[in-house]
């Protein structure tokens, strides 16, 4: 049996989003006293109209710029650690948090050391999926027999929809292709929700910028995929299915990067052009035109028109807050207002790919300088309070739901990996 060790509960001094001034006497990280609790980030200017971002009527959006401190100047903030679990790479099964529900449930996938043949680039077993509880890892059941004769698969992404866990499996080991299976467990055993052959019978789907990411809107799970038109060209689209099972349907054409929000999914719309992969710089071949809200059932409402800008990441957390990033800065808005906050990064830093997340009332992302370590930042948009998570490696993938965060910390010296579930403190005011 793998040696997964549940460690003691406690409070880790890495994030305290609070209006109180002064130092947190319990906050000690990386062997040093924590600096004062983070204060509101002062806007660099009064809100200004941005010609690069306009509303659906063409009027420029009001953009408030907030200077984000450099990593060495960022105040430390705290979270309450609820559970930790450790493993040793090469000895134990690798434990990867894939999704966190707004109530703090964690979906975990595990990979045994012997389940992958690196020389042959071959999966030797299908990735097991579990719920992580206070008692340990609770298996959700095997998916091996859902499609008779199916090859072994690995978990790529996951979500919680309507209170049920759902996850995405593929045989693909390359970022450019994906033959997906979407699976959920709304009852006592896993059920197959959809398979890629429904849209692309020929086999592996060409990827747009990697594998599709599963995301939820209410009791439906949705994801980006490509579908072949009658003339043989490929277009990206958002599709969805009820988490309890049902008909696979198209929610929006020419939509990419879906993220679950209060009104449905936020997506980036692209031009109507054939898409077969990514360009040499890693960007999409089809130009981006807008950020939209797609309501289940297919109604689409444009939030932001993009005029030559490029969205590299888009995130939402099930509420009205959404965030997107280009290569340098992060932008924060809501599904109900036209005002936007632009988080101006410290000079010489860039946003780490796949690091952007909306966690309840907070926006989380990582930034790094060339050749330097990454720093994980947290912003509470309503108060403008920002800080850093010094105990979380900036290159760690954070998954979250509501105020709950899960991540993996790597001990480079001892070879031990520690998976952590923590809860963000609720902000108490603006100043």
N, C-alpha and C positions, 0 to 999 in steps of 0.2 A: 504493500500500500504506500502511496506517496506520503511524505512527511510534511503535511501542511500544519503549521503551528499557529494556533490562534493566540495572539498576544493580549496583554492586559489592556483594558479600557483606560482612557486618560484624556487629557486635554493637551493638544499640541499647539504651541504658540506660533502659529503661522498666519492667522487671519482674524482680526476683530474689527468688523466694519461697524464703527460706532462714532457717535458725535462727541465723545468725551475727549478732552485734550489731555496731554501728559502721557507718560510711559505706562504700559501695562506691566505691573510688577511680576506677573507670572510668565511674561513673554521672553523666553530665551531660545535662540535658535542659532545653530552652527557655532555653539560655544561662546556666544557673545550676548550682551544685554541688548534687548530689542530697542530700537529707536522709538521716538514718540509715535503714538497711534496716528494713522494717516489722517490728514486734514483734507478738506475739499480742495480739488484742483482748481486753481484760479483760471478763468477763461483768459485767453490771450487777447481777445477782442470781443466787442459786443457782437451779437448775432449779425451775420452778413449774408446777403444773397449769393448763392453759388451758381454761376452759369453752367457748371459741369453737371450739376444735379438739379433737375426740375421736377415739378409735380406733373401729374397726368395732363393738366391743362396747359403745360408749357411754362408756367411761372417758376422762377428760380426758388429753390428751397432756402429756408433760413438755416444757416449752419453756424453753430457755436464751436469754436476751436478750444480744446483743452490740451495744455502741454503735459505730456506724461513724463514723469521724472526718469532720469537715467537709472539703470539697475542699482548702482551704488548709493543713489540718493532716495530710492523708493522706500517708504516706511513699511515696516513689517506689519502684517495683519494676522489675525488668528482664526483657527477653526477648532471645533470640538471633535476630537477623534473618537469614533464610535467602535470601530473594530479594525484590527490588523491581522494579516495572514502572511506568513513568510514561506519561501521555498528557495532551494538552491538549484540553479540552472545546471542541467546535465545529470542531476541526481533525482530531482522531483519533477512532477508534472509542472509545466509552465501554466501559471494562472493569469488570465487576462480579463479584467473587467470590461464588459461590452456595453452595458446600459444600466442606468439607475432610474428608478421610478420616483415620482414626486413625494412618495411616502418613505423612500429610503431603501426599497428592495434593490438588490444588485444581481444582474444577470452576468454569470461568469462562464467563460469557456476554458477548458484545460487541454493541454497537449502533452502527452507522454513522450519521454525522450526517444522511444523507439517507433514513434508513429509517423516519422518522415524520413525518407531516404534522400539525403542531400545530394549524393552523387548522381542518382537517377532522376532527381527532381520529381519524386513520387510520394503521394500520401499513402500510408500503410494502414490508416484507421481514420474513421470519421470523428471529428472533434466532439467530445461530450459537452453538454451544456448543463449548468446548475444554477440554482438560486443560492446566494450566500446569505446565510442566516447566522444568528448568534451561536447556533449549535455546530456550524460548519457548512460544508457544501452539500446541498440537497439536489441530487440528479433530477433532471426534468424528463428523462426518458430517451431512448434511442430513436434516431430518425433513419436508421439503416434500411428499414423495410418499407418506407413510405413510397419509394419508386423502385419496383422490382428490377434487380440487375444494375442499379445505380452504382457508380464509382464512389470511392471514399471522398469525403468533402470536409472542408474547413469552414469555420465561422468567420465571417468578415465584419458584419455589423449587427446591431440589435436595437430593440426599443421596447417600450411598454405601451400598449394601446388598450383602452377600456379596462385597465387593471390587469391585463394578461401579457405575459412575455412573448415576444416574437423575435425571430432571428433569421439571418440570411446566410446560406451555405453555398459554396462553390467548389468545383474541382480545380478551378483556375489557380495557377501559381504565378502567372504573369499579370502585371498591372493592366495590360491592354485588352484582356478578354475576360468574359464572365459568363458561365452557364449557371444561372442562379436557381436556387430553390428558396422559397420563402415559407418559413415554418412558424407555427405558434402553438402554445399550449393553453387554450381557453378552458380546458377541463382536466381530465385525469391523465391524458396522454397527448403527445405532440400530434398535430395535424398538418398536412401539406396545404398551404394556401395558394401557391402558384409556382409555375416552373417556366424557365425561359423559352422552352420549346413552343409555348403557347403563342409567342410573338416572333420567334426565329427558329422554325423547325429544322433548319440546316445544321444547327449545333451551337458552338460557342458564339456568343454575341460579341462583336467588336466593342471595346470600351471607349467611352468618351474621354474620361480622364481618370480611369481606374474603375474599380468595382462600384456598382450602385450602393447607396447607403440607405438603409431602412429607417424610416421616420414615421411618426404617428400624428394623426389629426383625429381627435375623438376616439371612436372605436374602429377606425380604419388605419391600416398601415400602407404607406406609399413609398415609392422609390422611383429613381430615374432609370430609364432604360432606353435602348434604341429599338426601332422597329423598321423592317424593310418595306418600302413602298412597292407598288406594282411595277414601277420602272427600275427597281433594283437599288435605288438610292436609300440612304439611311437617314433617319431623323430621330432626335432625342424627344422623349415625352415623359410625363409623369403619369404613372399608373398606380392603382390602389385596389385593395380588397378588404372586406371586413375581417377583423381579427378572429372572428368565430368561423370564418369560411364563407365562400360565396363567389359571385362572379367577379372576374378581373375586368376592370374598366379603365379607360383612359380619362384622366382628369384634365390634362392640359398638353397641347402640342408645343414643341419647341421650348420646353421647360427643362432647366437643369438645376442642380444643387438644392433640391427641396429640403425644407426644414419645417417641422411642425410648429404651428402658432395657434393662437386662440381662435382665429377665423378659418383655419384650414392649413394650407402650406404656403410658406413664402418661397418663391423660386426666382431664378434669373432666367429671363427670356432671351433667346438667341435668334439670329436671323434665319430665314428659311433657306438653308444651304445644306448640301450633303456633308455629313460628318462621319469620318472614318477613323478618327483617332485624335491625337493632339499634335500641335506644331512643334518645331525644334526647340522652342523655349518653354515647352510644357503647358502652353495656353491652349484654349479651345480654338478649333479652326473656324467655327462660326462666331461672328462678332456678337457681343452682348448688347441688348437694347434697353432692358428695363428690369426692375425688381417688382414682382407682382405678388398678390395674394390670390391663391386658388382655393375656392370653397369646394368641399366635397360635393360632387354633382356636376362640376365643370365650369362654374362661374368664375371669371377672372377679373380682378381689379388691379390696375397699375398703381403702385405706390410711388416709385421713383423712376424717372427716365434717365438713362445713362447716355452721356454724350462723349463717346470716345474713351471713357474710363473702363477699367477692367476689374471685375470682382473675382478675387482668387478664392475667397471663402465666404459662405453665408451661413448664419446660425440663428436659431430661435429656440425658445425653451417651453413652448406650450402656452405662453401668455401673449401679451401684446408687444413685448420688447423683442427687437431683432437687431442683428449686428452683421456687418460685412466688412471685408478687408481687401485692400489692394496689397501690393508688395511691401508697403511702408507703414500705412496708417490703418486704424480701425474706425469705422463709422457706426454710430448707434442711433436707432430711431424706434418708432413704434408703428404698429399696423393702423393706428387711428389718428396720427398727427403728421404734419408735413415738416416739422422741425427736426433737425439732425445734429448730433454731436460728432465732431471730428476729433479723434484722439490722436494728437500729433506726437509721433514717436520721437525719442531722443535722437539727435544727429548720429548717423552711422549705424543705426539699428534697423532691422527689418522684421516683419511678422513671420513667425515660424509656421510652415505649412501644416494644415490640419489641426491647428491649436485652438482655433476660435470656438467658443461655446457660450451659450446663454443659459445660466443656472438660476432659474427663478428670477429674482430681482437683480441679479448680478451678471456682468459680462466678464468672461475669463479668456485670456489669450497669452501667448508667449512671444517674446521678442528677443532677438540676439544681434550682436555685432559680429562683424567678420572675424572668424577665428576665435571668438569668445564664447563663454557659456551663455545659455538662454535664461531669461528671467520670466516667470509666470506672473502676470498682472491680474488684478481684480478691480473692476470699477462698479460702483453702485450708481447708475445713471441718474436716479432721482435726486441724489444729494451731491453728485459730482465727486464723491470720495473714491480715491484710488490708492492701492497699495500693492505689495508684492508678496508672493508665497515663497519665502526663501527655502523652505524645507521640501519644496516640490521641484524636481529637476525640470528645467524649461523644455527639454525634449521629451518629457513624459506626456503620454496621451491622457487627457483628463476626460472622463465621462461624467455627466451630472444629470440630475433631475430635481427640480425645485431647489431647495437649499442644500442638497446632498451632493458630495463630490466623491469620486473614486479614482485612484491613480496607483501607479507602481513606482516605487522608489528603488533604485539600483545601488547596492553597496559595491563599488568598484573594487574595494580591497578584499572583502571576504567572500564575494560571490553570492551573497544572499540578496534576494529580492523581497521587498515588503510591499504588499498590496494594502491600501488604506481606504477605509470609508470614513468620511468626515462630514460635518454639517457646518455650513456658514452661519455666522452670527447675524441676526436680523439687525439692520440699521435702526438707530434710535432717534435720528434727527439730522438736521442739516448743519448744525453748528453750535 
